[in-house]
Amino acid sequence: MPTLTIRHVTTYRYRRPVAFGEHRMMLRPRDSHDQRVIEASLEISPEPRSLRFVQDAFCNHVGIARFSGRSKELRFESIVCLEHSSSNVADLKLEDDAGTFPFDYSAEEMPDLARCIERHHPDPGNDVGRWARQFLPPGGSIGTFELLTRLSQGINYGFRYRRREAKGIQQPVETLRLGHGSCRDFAMLMIDAARSLGFAARFASGYLAVPLDSPEELMSGSARGSTHVWAQIYLPGSGWIDFDPTSGSVGKIGLVTVAVVRDPHHAIPLHGTFIGFPSDHLGMEVQVSVTPGTPEAIWATPQRSTRAQFAQRA
């Protein structure tokens, strides 16, 4: 599998020295058959009083840092080297009963999938459900992959991408009404629409890994990569399949998974508190770069040329 190195730096700045509460990080990618972490490092400044790592109920890696003292700046730098393979959806095989929509999940799988099938967002008029059903043919029977691909591409073609710095996620009905949203809004619309059709769907977050073709490209100042979110749908015979409605793509092309959850509020890359006045907070800067090869490639040229700014939650 090809090797990628992801460098993710988050810096918080304050008007005066402030104290810090607990900070939780979801920065280490998950290990699976198509991605494997080779090495990972995390540097935090100022150094935390304690740092421990746990796995949550979904087996996501979570770092928990606690601090003492005060500072005008808080900086997290994560460098992860991993083997990553883009799965070919043409090679995926569904169970015979699941190849055509509609189908039923087995009695053995339902207890584990039930919460991912339930719709979690208000939609009193079933607007999202009715919107999703436009992708069904008049007879109602269609290939499962074809239906979900239509749904993903329908969001990509039918809605305007609009990057939002504000926290939170739009309700799916609001994204439907506005006709635009960010990647997290599109992911939730895809998830809610899929659930309205009876699919088990969940929220995935991580990185959009578009590596530089060569280390020389670092000098151009166009380092590529960003934090990103998308949807995963469970299909018997193949498991959880990635659908990115922001690009309309199907499969793990350019996607490095860090966390999978039912509720997107549980997949924030980094969050915590500080003790001070609200006016003390001057801002946050996030830098993400993706390079082919091992971490040594990052330092091949001056770092000022590799930095590109992206929203922590695009």
C-alpha positions in Angstrom: 0.0 0.0 0.0 1.2 3.6 -0.7 2.6 5.5 2.3 1.4 8.9 3.3 2.4 11.3 6.0 -0.2 13.7 7.4 0.9 16.8 9.4 -1.9 18.5 11.4 -1.1 21.6 13.4 -3.7 23.5 15.5 -2.7 26.7 17.3 -4.9 28.7 19.7 -3.8 32.2 20.5 -4.9 34.4 23.4 -4.6 38.1 24.3 -3.1 37.3 27.7 -1.9 34.1 29.5 -4.9 31.9 30.3 -5.3 28.5 32.0 -6.5 25.5 30.1 -9.1 22.9 30.9 -9.2 19.4 29.5 -8.6 19.0 25.8 -9.7 15.9 23.8 -8.1 15.0 20.5 -9.2 12.6 17.7 -6.1 12.8 15.4 -4.8 9.3 15.0 -6.3 7.4 12.0 -8.1 4.1 12.6 -6.3 0.8 11.7 -8.2 -1.3 9.1 -7.6 -3.5 6.1 -7.1 -0.5 3.9 -5.1 1.8 6.2 -2.5 1.1 8.8 -0.6 3.5 11.0 3.2 3.0 10.9 4.2 5.7 13.3 2.6 8.6 15.0 3.8 11.5 17.1 2.0 14.3 19.0 3.7 17.4 20.4 1.8 19.8 22.6 3.0 23.2 23.8 2.9 24.1 26.6 3.5 20.5 27.8 0.4 19.1 29.5 0.5 17.9 33.1 -0.9 14.6 31.9 -1.7 12.9 28.5 -3.4 9.6 28.1 -5.0 7.7 25.2 -8.2 5.7 25.2 -10.5 4.1 22.7 -14.2 5.1 22.8 -17.2 2.9 22.2 -16.6 2.9 18.4 -12.9 2.0 18.8 -11.8 5.5 17.8 -8.5 6.7 19.3 -8.9 9.6 21.7 -6.2 11.6 23.4 -7.0 13.4 26.7 -4.7 16.2 27.9 -4.8 18.1 31.2 -2.8 21.2 31.9 -1.3 23.3 34.7 0.0 26.8 34.4 -0.9 29.6 31.9 0.1 30.6 28.4 -0.8 32.9 25.6 -0.6 30.1 23.0 -1.6 26.5 22.9 -0.3 24.4 20.0 -0.9 20.8 19.0 1.2 19.1 16.3 0.3 15.6 15.1 2.4 13.8 12.5 1.1 10.4 11.3 2.7 8.1 8.8 0.4 5.4 7.4 -0.1 2.9 4.7 -3.2 3.8 2.8 -5.0 2.1 -0.1 -7.9 3.5 -2.1 -10.5 0.7 -2.3 -11.9 -0.1 -5.7 -15.7 -0.2 -5.4 -15.8 -2.4 -8.6 -14.2 -5.2 -6.4 -16.9 -5.0 -3.7 -19.4 -7.8 -3.6 -22.7 -7.6 -1.8 -24.7 -10.5 -0.5 -27.2 -11.7 -3.1 -30.2 -10.3 -1.2 -28.6 -6.9 -0.7 -27.7 -6.3 -4.4 -31.1 -4.8 -5.2 -33.0 -2.2 -3.2 -35.1 -2.6 -1.2 -33.6 -5.3 1.0 -33.7 -6.2 4.7 -30.8 -6.5 7.1 -30.5 -9.9 8.8 -31.9 -10.5 12.3 -28.4 -11.1 13.5 -27.2 -7.7 12.3 -30.2 -5.6 13.3 -29.4 -5.2 17.0 -26.1 -3.6 16.2 -27.4 -1.5 13.3 -30.6 -0.3 14.7 -29.4 3.0 16.1 -27.7 3.8 12.8 -30.9 3.2 10.9 -33.0 5.5 13.2 -33.3 9.1 12.0 -31.9 11.5 14.6 -33.0 14.9 13.2 -36.4 16.4 13.1 -38.2 16.2 9.8 -42.0 16.5 10.6 -43.0 16.8 6.9 -40.6 14.0 5.8 -39.0 16.5 3.4 -35.7 14.7 3.4 -37.4 11.3 2.9 -39.4 12.6 -0.1 -36.3 14.2 -1.6 -34.4 10.9 -1.3 -37.2 9.0 -3.0 -36.8 11.0 -6.2 -33.7 8.9 -6.9 -35.9 5.7 -7.0 -37.2 4.6 -10.4 -41.1 4.4 -10.8 -41.1 0.7 -10.0 -39.1 1.2 -6.8 -36.5 -1.5 -7.6 -32.9 -0.5 -8.3 -29.4 -1.7 -7.8 -28.2 -0.8 -4.2 -24.9 0.7 -5.3 -26.7 2.6 -8.1 -29.2 4.1 -5.7 -26.6 5.2 -3.2 -24.3 6.6 -5.9 -27.3 8.6 -7.3 -27.9 9.9 -3.8 -24.3 11.0 -3.2 -24.0 12.6 -6.7 -27.4 14.2 -6.3 -26.0 16.2 -3.4 -22.8 17.0 -5.2 -24.6 18.2 -8.3 -27.7 19.7 -6.7 -26.2 21.7 -3.8 -23.6 24.5 -3.6 -20.6 23.9 -1.4 -20.1 26.7 1.0 -17.3 26.6 3.6 -18.5 27.6 7.1 -16.3 28.7 9.9 -19.2 28.6 12.4 -19.5 25.6 14.7 -22.2 23.0 14.5 -24.0 21.3 11.7 -27.1 22.4 9.8 -30.2 20.2 10.2 -30.7 18.1 7.1 -34.0 19.9 6.4 -32.2 23.2 6.6 -29.5 22.1 4.1 -32.4 21.0 1.8 -34.1 24.4 2.1 -31.0 26.5 1.7 -29.5 24.5 -1.2 -26.0 24.9 0.1 -23.7 23.7 2.9 -20.3 22.5 4.0 -19.0 19.0 3.8 -20.3 18.2 7.3 -23.8 19.5 6.3 -23.7 17.4 3.1 -22.6 14.3 5.1 -25.5 14.7 7.5 -28.0 15.2 4.6 -26.6 12.0 3.0 -26.9 10.1 6.2 -30.4 11.2 7.0 -31.6 10.6 3.4 -30.1 7.1 3.5 -31.7 6.3 6.9 -35.0 7.5 5.5 -34.7 4.7 2.9 -33.9 2.1 5.6 -30.1 2.0 5.3 -27.7 1.9 8.3 -25.6 5.1 8.0 -22.9 6.7 10.1 -20.7 9.8 10.2 -17.0 9.5 9.3 -14.4 12.1 9.8 -10.7 12.3 9.0 -8.6 13.8 6.2 -9.1 14.5 2.5 -5.7 13.2 1.6 -4.6 14.6 -1.8 -0.8 14.1 -1.6 1.7 16.2 -3.4 3.2 14.5 -6.4 6.8 15.3 -5.4 8.6 17.0 -2.5 9.5 19.8 -4.9 5.9 20.9 -5.0 6.2 22.0 -1.4 8.0 25.1 -2.6 4.9 26.2 -4.5 3.0 26.8 -1.3 0.1 24.6 -2.4 0.3 21.7 0.1 -2.9 19.8 -0.3 -5.1 18.0 2.3 -7.6 19.1 4.8 -9.9 17.8 7.6 -13.0 16.3 6.0 -16.2 14.4 6.8 -18.4 12.1 4.8 -20.9 9.3 5.2 -20.6 5.5 5.5 -23.4 3.1 4.6 -23.5 -0.5 5.8 -24.1 -3.0 3.0 -24.2 -6.8 3.8 -21.3 -8.6 2.2 -19.0 -5.5 2.0 -19.5 -3.8 5.4 -19.3 0.0 5.8 -18.7 1.7 2.5 -17.6 5.4 2.1 -19.8 7.8 0.2 -18.5 11.4 0.0 -21.4 13.7 -1.2 -19.2 16.7 -1.2 -17.4 15.2 -4.2 -20.0 12.6 -5.2 -17.4 9.9 -4.9 -17.9 6.3 -3.8 -15.2 4.3 -2.0 -12.1 5.3 -0.1 -10.5 7.5 -2.7 -8.4 10.1 -0.9 -10.1 9.5 2.4 -8.2 8.7 5.6 -10.6 7.7 8.4 -9.9 9.0 11.9 -13.3 8.5 13.6 -16.7 6.9 12.9 -19.7 7.8 15.0 -23.5 7.9 15.0 -23.6 11.5 16.1 -21.1 14.0 14.6 -20.7 15.8 17.9 -18.6 12.9 19.0 -16.1 13.2 16.1 -14.6 16.7 16.7 -10.9 16.5 15.9 -9.9 18.7 18.9 -11.9 20.5 21.5 -11.4 21.8 25.0 -11.7 24.8 27.3 -9.7 27.7 28.6 -10.1 29.7 31.7 -10.3 33.5 31.1 -12.5 36.1 29.5 -14.2 35.4 26.2 -12.3 38.5 24.8 -9.0 36.8 25.6 -9.4 34.4 22.7 -7.8 35.8 19.5 -8.4 32.9 17.2 -7.4 29.5 16.0 -5.2 28.5 13.0 -5.3 25.0 11.5 -2.7 23.7 9.0 -2.9 20.3 7.3 -0.4 18.9 4.7 -0.2 15.5 3.1 2.9 14.2 1.5 3.8 10.8 0.0 6.4 8.8 1.8 7.7 8.9 5.4 7.9 12.0 7.7 11.3 12.9 6.4 9.6 14.3 3.3 8.0 17.0 5.3 11.3 18.5 6.3 12.9 18.3 2.9 12.2 22.0 2.3 11.4 25.0 4.5 8.1 24.5 6.3 6.8 28.0 5.6 6.3 26.8 2.0 4.2 23.8 3.0 1.5 25.5 5.0 -2.0 25.8 3.8 -4.8 26.9 6.1 -8.1 24.9 6.4 -11.0 25.0 8.7 -10.9 22.5 11.5 -14.3 21.2 10.4 -14.7 22.1 6.8 
